Amino acid sequence: MDSSDLITVDPDILGGTPVFKGTRVPVKTLFEYLEDNYTLDEFLECFPSVTREVACRALERSESALLDCAAA
């Protein structure tokens, strides 16, 4: 599963805000929930159109991107 399988950026969906593919849920909402000390399960309960697999993959990719930047 590559990034295009996880996230969509389309000017016709929320003005081009990156959303989880096949949903209208902004990716940043996942990070906001986690920053506000909600669990992944709580996020998934509030946004059932986002699967656990997709949310976990997005977090893994974010972790990899951050670690790559730190190593550079």
Backbone bond lengths (Angstrom), bond angles and torsions (degrees), N, CA, C in turn:
res aa  C-N    CA-C-N  psi(-1)  N-CA   C-N-CA  omega(-1)  CA-C   N-CA-C  phi
1 M - - - 1.461 - - 1.533 107.67 -
2 D 1.334 116.93 115.98 1.458 119.43 178.54 1.533 110.34 -97.71
3 S 1.322 116.13 178.90 1.470 121.07 -174.76 1.518 112.44 -57.83
4 S 1.326 117.60 -35.46 1.466 119.50 -179.19 1.530 111.54 -68.76
5 D 1.326 117.27 -17.36 1.463 120.93 175.18 1.523 111.46 -83.43
6 L 1.311 117.09 -12.44 1.465 121.85 -175.95 1.520 113.32 -102.99
7 I 1.322 115.77 -41.72 1.469 120.65 -167.70 1.521 110.15 -129.92
8 T 1.325 115.01 142.42 1.458 121.87 176.20 1.522 108.56 -122.56
9 V 1.326 115.91 138.22 1.464 122.14 172.11 1.521 106.03 -123.27
10 D 1.322 115.31 111.73 1.459 121.04 -175.98 1.524 108.00 -139.63
11 P 1.326 118.10 124.92 1.462 119.89 -178.56 1.530 113.27 -59.11
12 D 1.336 117.16 -20.65 1.464 120.24 179.06 1.524 113.30 -86.64
13 I 1.316 117.42 -6.06 1.469 121.66 177.94 1.520 108.27 -116.15
14 L 1.309 116.13 110.37 1.466 123.40 -179.98 1.525 112.51 50.35
15 G 1.319 115.68 37.81 1.463 120.94 175.31 1.517 114.62 64.40
16 G 1.318 117.27 24.85 1.459 120.03 178.54 1.514 114.64 92.41
17 T 1.320 117.14 5.32 1.465 120.58 175.88 1.528 108.81 -63.86
18 P 1.325 118.91 133.77 1.465 119.62 177.60 1.533 110.67 -61.75
19 V 1.327 115.82 125.61 1.466 121.66 -179.67 1.523 108.88 -125.64
20 F 1.327 115.53 159.68 1.457 119.56 173.19 1.523 107.75 -65.06
21 K 1.308 116.63 132.49 1.466 122.14 -175.25 1.533 110.88 -54.18
22 G 1.331 115.02 133.18 1.450 121.45 178.69 1.516 114.32 81.56
23 T 1.353 116.33 6.90 1.464 121.13 -179.91 1.526 109.48 -132.27
24 R 1.313 115.10 179.53 1.462 121.77 170.57 1.529 108.90 -116.75
25 V 1.323 116.47 26.64 1.466 122.56 -178.67 1.521 109.05 -95.52
26 P 1.341 117.26 113.95 1.465 119.63 178.28 1.527 111.92 -62.49
27 V 1.310 116.58 138.50 1.461 121.38 178.27 1.528 110.13 -59.50
28 K 1.331 116.29 -36.71 1.469 118.91 -178.32 1.521 111.78 -61.93
29 T 1.323 117.39 -23.00 1.464 120.21 179.05 1.524 110.99 -63.57
30 L 1.317 117.43 -37.36 1.469 120.67 176.56 1.524 109.96 -59.20
31 F 1.318 116.62 -47.60 1.464 120.29 -178.73 1.527 111.25 -66.85
32 E 1.314 117.56 -37.18 1.470 120.87 177.53 1.523 110.67 -63.26
33 Y 1.310 117.13 -42.51 1.469 120.32 177.77 1.524 110.56 -60.71
34 L 1.324 116.59 -47.72 1.461 120.26 -179.24 1.528 111.67 -64.75
35 E 1.320 117.29 -38.58 1.465 121.37 177.16 1.521 111.34 -63.74
36 D 1.334 116.47 -31.38 1.464 121.40 -179.79 1.530 111.85 -89.54
37 N 1.335 116.23 17.07 1.464 123.92 175.23 1.523 114.86 68.05
38 Y 1.327 117.53 23.46 1.458 120.39 169.64 1.523 107.21 -83.38
39 T 1.303 116.63 154.13 1.453 120.64 177.81 1.525 110.00 -86.63
40 L 1.310 115.15 165.73 1.460 120.11 175.44 1.528 109.14 -60.72
41 D 1.318 116.98 -40.22 1.467 120.00 178.80 1.524 111.65 -60.15
42 E 1.319 117.29 -39.83 1.469 120.51 178.59 1.528 110.69 -65.53
43 F 1.320 116.78 -41.30 1.461 120.35 176.41 1.524 110.30 -59.84
44 L 1.322 116.64 -48.50 1.465 121.30 -178.14 1.520 111.72 -63.78
45 E 1.317 116.59 -33.73 1.466 120.33 177.30 1.528 110.54 -66.29
46 C 1.314 116.57 -38.66 1.473 121.02 -179.74 1.529 112.02 -76.89
47 F 1.319 117.33 -26.17 1.467 122.01 -177.29 1.527 109.65 -128.88
48 P 1.326 117.08 71.83 1.469 120.50 -174.66 1.531 114.64 -65.05
49 S 1.319 117.86 -12.75 1.468 119.41 177.53 1.526 111.71 -75.65
50 V 1.332 117.48 -12.88 1.467 122.09 176.74 1.531 107.15 -97.02
51 T 1.314 116.67 124.42 1.459 119.33 179.58 1.529 110.62 -82.11
52 R 1.311 114.91 157.35 1.464 120.21 177.07 1.530 109.89 -59.33
53 E 1.330 117.20 -42.26 1.456 120.43 -179.09 1.523 111.61 -59.61
54 V 1.320 117.30 -45.61 1.466 120.85 -178.88 1.524 110.62 -66.04
55 A 1.324 117.69 -42.93 1.469 120.57 179.32 1.525 110.62 -63.22
56 C 1.317 117.22 -43.89 1.462 120.52 179.56 1.523 111.55 -65.22
57 R 1.321 117.36 -39.96 1.469 120.44 177.91 1.524 110.77 -63.44
58 A 1.318 116.74 -40.49 1.472 120.06 178.71 1.520 110.09 -62.97
59 L 1.321 117.23 -41.37 1.463 120.25 178.60 1.529 111.17 -67.00
60 E 1.320 116.79 -40.74 1.465 120.22 178.31 1.527 111.08 -62.67
61 R 1.314 116.68 -42.65 1.473 120.06 179.31 1.520 111.03 -65.77
62 S 1.315 116.65 -37.36 1.468 120.31 177.60 1.517 110.60 -65.20
63 E 1.332 116.19 -41.78 1.451 120.40 178.30 1.529 109.94 -61.30
64 S 1.320 116.54 -46.64 1.467 120.71 -179.85 1.529 111.26 -60.61
65 A 1.326 116.25 -43.03 1.466 119.99 -179.84 1.525 111.01 -63.33
66 L 1.312 116.83 -41.66 1.469 120.29 179.04 1.522 111.66 -66.13
67 L 1.316 116.66 -42.76 1.447 120.06 179.99 1.531 111.36 -67.36
68 D 1.318 117.14 -35.96 1.464 120.60 176.48 1.517 110.63 -64.02
69 C 1.331 117.09 -40.59 1.463 120.92 178.82 1.519 111.22 -66.35
70 A 1.329 116.24 -39.22 1.457 120.32 -179.01 1.516 111.40 -67.64
71 A 1.323 116.95 -32.66 1.450 121.67 -178.93 1.533 112.60 -77.61
72 A 1.317 116.15 -20.63 1.467 119.84 -176.66 1.505 112.47 -77.24
